[in-house]
Amino acid sequence: MPLDWMISTKLSDVNRLLQYRFQGFMELNHLQVLEDTHIMLDDGSPVFHDRGGLVESYMIKDTLYNIISVHDFPLVPGQHWSVVYPEYKEKLQRRIQRFYDKLARSSFTLFIRWSASYEETHQLRAILSQMTPGDFHILVLNPVKGQYGITDAGWNLDRVCSLNVPPDMNDQTTWDELLAGITISEG
């Protein structure tokens, strides 16, 4: 999906992106190289260079929507980061189209968001109800310092499950508990 493996610190930015149907998203004139780097991924799998080590990647921020691409622009000595932009943009367009195709075909869709406010989630629910003919639910996971285990945040929003979770987004135990019993079906 288009936002997999990206960083968006505010759901309001994602909401705006969805409202404008990705218009202008990750256009070259909106991109800014950040100082941090990460590792290069190809559809979620780490990329290794010929010497066996991990390929580093630039972190590139879309300044229009404040969303950061973390794993798509390899750090190659002597090569400008934008050399791979045409290939990246083509891949992103395919992902955006696949997102819309899946929304149109799916009878049920689950959206998962790490960290969101009640107001942002309420807005997302309204946007999604205009975008998808099928049923959907939103799972909001709000990290809470000192939290052990998973507790209901009690938002009482239709189609929304809001939970307080431990703050480590990479805690596999939390994810296993959250996703137990959830299956993915193509269709």
C-alpha positions as CSV (number, residue, x, y, z in Angstrom):
1,M,0.0,0.0,0.0
2,P,1.2,3.5,-0.6
3,L,1.9,4.5,3.0
4,D,3.5,1.2,4.1
5,W,7.1,1.7,5.3
6,M,6.6,5.5,5.6
7,I,6.5,7.8,8.6
8,S,3.5,10.1,9.2
9,T,3.6,11.7,12.7
10,K,0.1,13.2,12.5
11,L,-3.0,11.5,11.2
12,S,-4.3,14.9,10.2
13,D,-1.6,14.9,7.4
14,V,-2.7,11.4,6.2
15,N,-6.4,12.6,6.3
16,R,-5.5,15.6,4.1
17,L,-3.6,13.2,1.7
18,L,-6.6,11.0,1.4
19,Q,-9.0,14.0,1.0
20,Y,-6.9,15.2,-1.9
21,R,-6.6,11.7,-3.3
22,F,-2.8,11.8,-3.2
23,Q,-2.6,14.9,-5.4
24,G,0.9,16.2,-5.4
25,F,2.1,13.5,-3.1
26,M,5.9,12.9,-3.3
27,E,6.3,15.2,-6.2
28,L,9.9,16.1,-6.7
29,N,9.5,19.8,-6.0
30,H,8.0,18.9,-2.5
31,L,10.8,16.6,-1.4
32,Q,13.5,17.3,1.1
33,V,16.4,15.1,2.2
34,L,16.6,14.7,6.0
35,E,19.9,14.2,7.8
36,D,18.9,10.7,9.1
37,T,19.4,7.6,7.1
38,H,17.9,4.1,7.4
39,I,18.1,0.8,5.6
40,M,16.9,0.1,2.1
41,L,13.9,-2.2,1.7
42,D,12.4,-3.8,-1.3
43,D,8.7,-4.6,-0.5
44,G,9.7,-5.0,3.1
45,S,12.8,-7.1,2.6
46,P,16.3,-5.6,3.4
47,V,18.5,-4.9,0.4
48,F,22.2,-6.0,0.6
49,H,25.0,-4.7,-1.5
50,D,27.6,-6.8,-3.2
51,R,29.9,-6.8,-0.1
52,G,27.1,-8.4,2.0
53,G,26.2,-5.4,4.1
54,L,22.9,-3.6,4.2
55,V,22.3,-0.8,1.8
56,E,21.5,2.5,3.6
57,S,18.7,4.7,2.4
58,Y,18.0,8.4,2.5
59,M,15.0,9.6,4.5
60,I,13.0,11.8,2.1
61,K,10.2,14.1,3.4
62,D,7.2,15.2,1.4
63,T,6.9,18.8,2.7
64,L,3.3,19.1,1.3
65,Y,1.9,16.3,3.5
66,N,4.7,15.9,6.1
67,I,5.2,12.2,5.3
68,I,8.6,10.6,5.1
69,S,9.8,7.9,2.8
70,V,12.3,5.8,4.8
71,H,13.4,2.9,2.7
72,D,13.1,3.9,-1.0
73,F,16.1,6.1,-1.9
74,P,19.4,4.2,-1.7
75,L,22.5,6.0,-0.4
76,V,25.0,5.5,-3.2
77,P,28.3,7.3,-2.9
78,G,28.7,9.8,-5.7
79,Q,25.1,9.5,-6.8
80,H,22.4,12.1,-6.1
81,W,19.4,10.7,-4.3
82,S,17.0,11.8,-7.0
83,V,18.5,9.4,-9.7
84,V,16.0,6.7,-8.5
85,Y,13.1,9.1,-8.3
86,P,11.4,8.2,-11.6
87,E,11.4,4.5,-10.7
88,Y,10.2,5.3,-7.2
89,K,7.4,7.5,-8.4
90,E,6.3,4.8,-10.8
91,K,6.2,2.3,-8.0
92,L,4.3,4.7,-5.8
93,Q,1.7,5.3,-8.5
94,R,1.2,1.6,-8.8
95,R,0.7,1.3,-5.0
96,I,-1.8,4.2,-5.0
97,Q,-3.8,2.6,-7.8
98,R,-3.7,-0.8,-6.0
99,F,-5.0,0.9,-2.9
100,Y,-8.0,2.4,-4.7
101,D,-8.6,-0.9,-6.5
102,K,-8.7,-2.8,-3.2
103,L,-11.0,-0.2,-1.6
104,A,-13.4,-0.6,-4.6
105,R,-13.4,-4.4,-4.5
106,S,-13.2,-5.2,-0.8
107,S,-16.3,-6.0,1.2
108,F,-14.4,-5.3,4.4
109,T,-11.2,-3.3,5.0
110,L,-9.2,-2.8,8.2
111,F,-7.1,0.4,8.6
112,I,-4.5,0.3,11.3
113,R,-3.0,3.5,12.7
114,W,-0.2,3.9,15.3
115,S,-0.9,7.1,17.3
116,A,-3.9,9.3,16.6
117,S,-6.3,11.6,18.5
118,Y,-10.0,11.1,18.8
119,E,-10.6,14.1,16.5
120,E,-8.2,12.9,13.8
121,T,-9.8,9.5,13.9
122,H,-13.3,10.9,13.7
123,Q,-12.2,12.8,10.6
124,L,-10.5,9.7,9.0
125,R,-13.7,7.7,9.5
126,A,-15.7,10.4,7.6
127,I,-13.1,10.4,4.8
128,L,-13.1,6.6,4.5
129,S,-16.9,6.4,4.4
130,Q,-16.7,8.5,1.3
131,M,-13.9,6.5,-0.3
132,T,-15.0,2.9,0.1
133,P,-18.3,1.2,-0.8
134,G,-17.5,-1.7,1.5
135,D,-17.5,-2.0,5.3
136,F,-14.4,-0.8,7.1
137,H,-13.0,-0.5,10.6
138,I,-10.2,1.5,12.0
139,L,-7.8,0.1,14.7
140,V,-6.1,3.0,16.5
141,L,-3.1,2.0,18.7
142,N,-2.0,4.8,21.0
143,P,1.3,4.1,22.7
144,V,1.3,5.0,26.4
145,K,4.5,5.3,28.4
146,G,4.6,2.7,31.2
147,Q,1.7,0.7,29.6
148,Y,1.9,-3.1,30.0
149,G,-0.6,-5.0,28.0
150,I,-3.4,-3.7,25.9
151,T,-6.4,-1.7,27.2
152,D,-9.5,-0.2,25.6
153,A,-9.2,3.6,25.2
154,G,-13.0,3.8,25.3
155,W,-13.6,6.2,22.5
156,N,-17.1,4.8,21.5
157,L,-16.7,5.7,17.9
158,D,-18.6,3.5,15.4
159,R,-16.3,1.4,13.2
160,V,-13.3,2.4,15.5
161,C,-11.4,0.3,18.0
162,S,-9.1,2.5,20.0
163,L,-6.5,0.8,22.3
164,N,-3.8,1.9,24.6
165,V,-0.6,-0.2,24.0
166,P,2.9,-0.4,25.2
167,P,5.1,2.3,23.6
168,D,7.4,-0.1,21.6
169,M,6.0,-0.3,18.1
170,N,8.4,-3.2,17.4
171,D,7.1,-5.4,20.3
172,Q,6.1,-8.6,18.5
173,T,4.1,-9.9,21.5
174,T,1.8,-6.9,21.3
175,W,1.3,-7.3,17.6
176,D,0.6,-11.0,18.0
177,E,-2.0,-10.3,20.6
178,L,-3.6,-7.5,18.5
179,L,-3.8,-9.4,15.3
180,A,-4.7,-12.9,16.7
181,G,-7.7,-14.2,14.8
182,I,-7.4,-11.6,12.0
183,T,-7.1,-13.1,8.5
184,I,-6.4,-11.5,5.1
185,S,-8.4,-12.6,2.2
186,E,-7.9,-11.4,-1.4
187,G,-11.0,-10.3,-3.3
